[in-house]
Amino acid sequence: MNRVFCFAIVVLASLGFSFTITAQDDYVNAVWVLNEGVQDWTTGEMTELASVGVYDPVSQMLTEVMGFEGSRFTTDIIVAEGAAFIGADNKIVKMNLNTFEIEAEVLLQGVRQLAYFDGMIYVTRGDYDPVTFGSVAFDSYLVWFDAETLAWAGELPSEIGVGYASEGISIKEGVAYIAINNGFEFGQEVGIMGVYDLTTGDYSEHDLGENGKNPSHIKVTDEEVLLVNNMDFLSTSLSRVELPSLGAVSASVNTVVVGGVLAGCNAAAVLGDELVFQITNELGMRKASVSTLAPSTVTWGPATDSYYRMALNPVNGYVYATVTNFFDAAEVQIISASGEYVSSFDAGTVPGGIAFDVRSVNGFECDELVNPGHVLGEFDVRGRVWSTGERGMKLEKYSNGKTVKTIVLTD
């Protein structure tokens, strides 16, 4: 039997509804997907503009809502405080989740990854210098902006904090964990995890070791920090860091090289007690234990594609993973937590970052309708007759002239 959540589009008391309020339930309203665009590296011309699209889980369609003129690519997207925040090479853009209008924008060279905490958007930085063929030197590689206006709010100067180009950032309980790699200077990569207490301002670093260079992905669990390292781009390693801020007695670092690998890593995610990660050009993802980094003998996911980016649906645990050949073919695959293919949709040529617009509904278990009349028909939001097994918004039209709007979340 479908569980439905009745919404007040009419005054319930005036209709004579008898209802019981239930707990809140979360659902994915939309999925935001970045398209990194396509650039002609000979001329520098963007042959396909970097953009962002919004996927509707009900209609199963993706609509492009904005292109980023003047940006060579997109880097990251997060959803926070009722808005989408997008890193696009040389700018950060805040977009309304409902209207897709730009609410704020700020120019910033070298935008890499974004994280939200307590009204602020934190940004890691790094960029390639075509003159020196190295990394652009910034005064700070970690900066932050007011989430409401994107006004400049602060920075961690490089001389006392993060001193190299950085990539991944994750914030847990007021502490920022940063993957520092100097990744834009080939042959000079570093392997450092920075830890910055956003309340006290204390900063510390942890060396990932000779085999831990070029960290890209960083995942924070309740007990440890996990990093996936691209090393020299011809091999991959994994690091596990225990810290007092996560309950450990003392800090410790364990880095292991992934065996039998001749490439770096693209997508990565934590699924339960395993870290899954995609080695470039391999089919299917490798797995390793979160607690020991011991490799699994089996892979995760369909062994038919090599995944570029991935994100975990926080409501049902499904994985959204992107596939691309980087010039004319791509899709986003939806995969169950156990690794079975569910469905897919088109999403530009180079689908990259993914973020979920999760909303809550205050549910009502509708006990009875005191004076409803009788149901004349059930329809979806496009006016089509509702079919058994559908999910999404349902409109019930009654003989008394009233319409009741419900959301069906599960079969």
TAFEN-V280229 format. One record per residue. N is the residue number from 1. RES is the residue in one letter. PHI is phi in whole degrees, -180 to 180 (* if undefined). BURIAL is b if it has 16 or more other ideal C-beta (glycine too) atoms within 10 Angstrom, else e. Layout:
# TAFEN-V280229
((N & RES & PHI & BURIAL) (N & RES & PHI & BURIAL))
This chain:
# TAFEN-V280229
((1 & M & * & e) (2 & N & -67 & e) (3 & R & -98 & e) (4 & V & -120 & b) (5 & F & -124 & b) (6 & C & -86 & b) (7 & F & -108 & b) (8 & A & -87 & e) (9 & I & -97 & e) (10 & V & -131 & e) (11 & V & -72 & e) (12 & L & -61 & b) (13 & A & -63 & e) (14 & S & -70 & e) (15 & L & -91 & b) (16 & G & 79 & e) (17 & F & -73 & b) (18 & S & -111 & e) (19 & F & -146 & e) (20 & T & -121 & e) (21 & I & -74 & e) (22 & T & -112 & e) (23 & A & -69 & e) (24 & Q & -69 & e) (25 & D & -127 & b) (26 & D & -93 & e) (27 & Y & -147 & b) (28 & V & -85 & b) (29 & N & -77 & b) (30 & A & -162 & b) (31 & V & -121 & b) (32 & W & -94 & b) (33 & V & -129 & b) (34 & L & -82 & b) (35 & N & -112 & b) (36 & E & -72 & b) (37 & G & 81 & b) (38 & V & -130 & b) (39 & Q & -118 & b) (40 & D & -79 & e) (41 & W & -71 & e) (42 & T & -79 & e) (43 & T & -101 & e) (44 & G & 82 & e) (45 & E & -75 & e) (46 & M & -83 & b) (47 & T & -79 & e) (48 & E & -140 & b) (49 & L & -66 & b) (50 & A & -61 & b) (51 & S & -155 & b) (52 & V & -135 & b) (53 & G & -124 & b) (54 & V & -122 & b) (55 & Y & -98 & b) (56 & D & -96 & e) (57 & P & -63 & b) (58 & V & -78 & b) (59 & S & -81 & e) (60 & Q & 59 & e) (61 & M & -124 & e) (62 & L & -109 & b) (63 & T & -120 & e) (64 & E & -71 & e) (65 & V & -113 & e) (66 & M & -165 & b) (67 & G & -108 & e) (68 & F & -107 & b) (69 & E & -63 & e) (70 & G & 84 & e) (71 & S & -110 & b) (72 & R & -80 & e) (73 & F & -170 & b) (74 & T & -110 & b) (75 & T & -121 & b) (76 & D & -160 & b) (77 & I & -146 & b) (78 & I & -135 & b) (79 & V & -115 & b) (80 & A & -157 & b) (81 & E & 49 & e) (82 & G & 72 & e) (83 & A & -146 & b) (84 & A & -101 & b) (85 & F & -112 & b) (86 & I & -122 & b) (87 & G & -94 & b) (88 & A & -131 & b) (89 & D & 65 & b) (90 & N & -120 & b) (91 & K & -159 & b) (92 & I & -122 & b) (93 & V & -122 & b) (94 & K & -106 & b) (95 & M & -123 & b) (96 & N & -69 & e) (97 & L & -70 & b) (98 & N & -98 & e) (99 & T & -97 & e) (100 & F & 66 & b) (101 & E & -81 & e) (102 & I & -76 & e) (103 & E & -99 & b) (104 & A & -164 & b) (105 & E & -156 & e) (106 & V & -143 & b) (107 & L & -83 & e) (108 & L & -159 & b) (109 & Q & -70 & e) (110 & G & 77 & b) (111 & V & -67 & b) (112 & R & -113 & b) (113 & Q & -116 & b) (114 & L & -120 & b) (115 & A & -150 & b) (116 & Y & -113 & b) (117 & F & -159 & b) (118 & D & 49 & e) (119 & G & 82 & e) (120 & M & -126 & b) (121 & I & -106 & b) (122 & Y & -97 & b) (123 & V & -134 & b) (124 & T & -89 & b) (125 & R & -132 & b) (126 & G & 177 & b) (127 & D & -159 & b) (128 & Y & -92 & e) (129 & D & -101 & e) (130 & P & -70 & e) (131 & V & -86 & e) (132 & T & -90 & e) (133 & F & 59 & e) (134 & G & -128 & b) (135 & S & -97 & b) (136 & V & -66 & b) (137 & A & -87 & e) (138 & F & -108 & b) (139 & D & -68 & e) (140 & S & -151 & b) (141 & Y & -108 & b) (142 & L & -136 & b) (143 & V & -132 & b) (144 & W & -146 & b) (145 & F & -132 & b) (146 & D & -65 & e) (147 & A & -69 & b) (148 & E & -75 & e) (149 & T & -116 & e) (150 & L & 62 & b) (151 & A & -75 & e) (152 & W & -57 & e) (153 & A & -122 & e) (154 & G & 172 & e) (155 & E & -155 & b) (156 & L & -109 & b) (157 & P & -56 & e) (158 & S & -65 & b) (159 & E & -73 & e) (160 & I & -121 & e) (161 & G & -137 & b) (162 & V & -61 & b) (163 & G & -109 & b) (164 & Y & -138 & b) (165 & A & -55 & b) (166 & S & -131 & b) (167 & E & -125 & b) (168 & G & -67 & b) (169 & I & -143 & b) (170 & S & -140 & b) (171 & I & -116 & b) (172 & K & -136 & e) (173 & E & 52 & e) (174 & G & 81 & e) (175 & V & -120 & b) (176 & A & -96 & b) (177 & Y & -112 & b) (178 & I & -127 & b) (179 & A & -89 & b) (180 & I & -104 & b) (181 & N & -132 & b) (182 & N & 50 & b) (183 & G & -72 & b) (184 & F & -95 & b) (185 & E & -122 & b) (186 & F & -60 & e) (187 & G & 87 & e) (188 & Q & -120 & e) (189 & E & -64 & b) (190 & V & -121 & b) (191 & G & -132 & b) (192 & I & -134 & b) (193 & M & -109 & b) (194 & G & -92 & b) (195 & V & -128 & b) (196 & Y & -125 & b) (197 & D & -80 & e) (198 & L & -72 & b) (199 & T & -92 & e) (200 & T & -91 & e) (201 & G & 84 & e) (202 & D & -69 & e) (203 & Y & -132 & b) (204 & S & -143 & e) (205 & E & -130 & e) (206 & H & -132 & b) (207 & D & -74 & e) (208 & L & -85 & b) (209 & G & 93 & e) (210 & E & -60 & e) (211 & N & -89 & b) (212 & G & -105 & b) (213 & K & -74 & b) (214 & N & 64 & b) (215 & P & -66 & b) (216 & S & -118 & b) (217 & H & -90 & b) (218 & I & -137 & b) (219 & K & -128 & b) (220 & V & -109 & b) (221 & T & -106 & b) (222 & D & -73 & e) (223 & E & -125 & e) (224 & E & -155 & b) (225 & V & -112 & b) (226 & L & -111 & b) (227 & L & -129 & b) (228 & V & -110 & b) (229 & N & -113 & b) (230 & N & -87 & b) (231 & M & 48 & b) (232 & D & -101 & e) (233 & F & 71 & e) (234 & L & -112 & e) (235 & S & -160 & b) (236 & T & -137 & b) (237 & S & -135 & b) (238 & L & -122 & b) (239 & S & -125 & b) (240 & R & -126 & b) (241 & V & -120 & b) (242 & E & -99 & b) (243 & L & -140 & b) (244 & P & -58 & e) (245 & S & -66 & b) (246 & L & -114 & b) (247 & G & 99 & e) (248 & A & -77 & e) (249 & V & -68 & e) (250 & S & -149 & e) (251 & A & -77 & e) (252 & S & -149 & e) (253 & V & -127 & b) (254 & N & -127 & e) (255 & T & -121 & b) (256 & V & -128 & b) (257 & V & -84 & e) (258 & V & -74 & b) (259 & G & -74 & e) (260 & G & 68 & e) (261 & V & -119 & b) (262 & L & -123 & e) (263 & A & -157 & b) (264 & G & -85 & b) (265 & C & -115 & b) (266 & N & -101 & b) (267 & A & -74 & b) (268 & A & -160 & b) (269 & A & -162 & b) (270 & V & -99 & b) (271 & L & -122 & b) (272 & G & 66 & e) (273 & D & -100 & e) (274 & E & -129 & b) (275 & L & -98 & b) (276 & V & -107 & b) (277 & F & -151 & b) (278 & Q & -106 & b) (279 & I & -77 & b) (280 & T & -53 & b) (281 & N & 75 & e) (282 & E & -82 & b) (283 & L & -101 & e) (284 & G & 82 & b) (285 & M & -103 & b) (286 & R & -80 & b) (287 & K & -132 & b) (288 & A & -144 & b) (289 & S & -67 & e) (290 & V & -64 & b) (291 & S & -83 & e) (292 & T & -124 & e) (293 & L & 67 & b) (294 & A & -66 & e) (295 & P & -74 & e) (296 & S & -87 & e) (297 & T & -86 & e) (298 & V & -122 & e) (299 & T & -95 & b) (300 & W & -116 & b) (301 & G & 85 & b) (302 & P & -61 & b) (303 & A & -88 & e) (304 & T & -117 & e) (305 & D & -141 & b) (306 & S & -111 & b) (307 & Y & -94 & b) (308 & Y & -94 & b) (309 & R & -139 & b) (310 & M & -151 & b) (311 & A & -147 & b) (312 & L & -99 & b) (313 & N & -65 & b) (314 & P & -74 & e) (315 & V & -91 & e) (316 & N & -115 & e) (317 & G & 80 & e) (318 & Y & -69 & b) (319 & V & -105 & b) (320 & Y & -103 & b) (321 & A & -124 & b) (322 & T & -96 & b) (323 & V & -127 & b) (324 & T & -155 & b) (325 & N & -101 & e) (326 & F & 75 & e) (327 & F & -141 & e) (328 & D & -155 & e) (329 & A & -149 & e) (330 & A & -164 & b) (331 & E & -161 & e) (332 & V & -111 & b) (333 & Q & -100 & b) (334 & I & -103 & b) (335 & I & -127 & b) (336 & S & -68 & e) (337 & A & -61 & e) (338 & S & -87 & e) (339 & G & 104 & b) (340 & E & -90 & e) (341 & Y & -65 & e) (342 & V & -109 & e) (343 & S & -167 & e) (344 & S & -155 & b) (345 & F & -152 & b) (346 & D & -75 & e) (347 & A & -156 & b) (348 & G & 76 & b) (349 & T & -89 & b) (350 & V & -130 & b) (351 & P & -65 & b) (352 & G & -121 & b) (353 & G & -62 & b) (354 & I & -133 & b) (355 & A & -140 & b) (356 & F & -110 & b) (357 & D & -89 & b) (358 & V & -98 & e) (359 & R & -127 & e) (360 & S & -115 & e) (361 & V & -120 & b) (362 & N & -82 & e) (363 & G & -82 & b) (364 & F & -127 & b) (365 & E & -82 & e) (366 & C & -77 & b) (367 & D & -73 & e) (368 & E & -165 & e) (369 & L & -115 & b) (370 & V & -68 & e) (371 & N & -141 & e) (372 & P & -90 & b) (373 & G & 72 & e) (374 & H & -127 & e) (375 & V & -73 & e) (376 & L & -88 & e) (377 & G & -179 & e) (378 & E & -123 & b) (379 & F & -139 & b) (380 & D & -89 & b) (381 & V & -69 & e) (382 & R & -97 & e) (383 & G & 88 & e) (384 & R & -83 & e) (385 & V & -63 & e) (386 & W & -70 & b) (387 & S & -109 & e) (388 & T & -59 & e) (389 & G & 97 & e) (390 & E & -69 & e) (391 & R & -124 & e) (392 & G & 115 & b) (393 & M & -80 & b) (394 & K & -122 & b) (395 & L & -109 & b) (396 & E & -108 & b) (397 & K & -99 & e) (398 & Y & -106 & b) (399 & S & -69 & e) (400 & N & -85 & e) (401 & G & 92 & e) (402 & K & -89 & b) (403 & T & -124 & e) (404 & V & -111 & b) (405 & K & -104 & e) (406 & T & -132 & b) (407 & I & -115 & b) (408 & V & -100 & b) (409 & L & -97 & b) (410 & T & -138 & e) (411 & D & -74 & e))
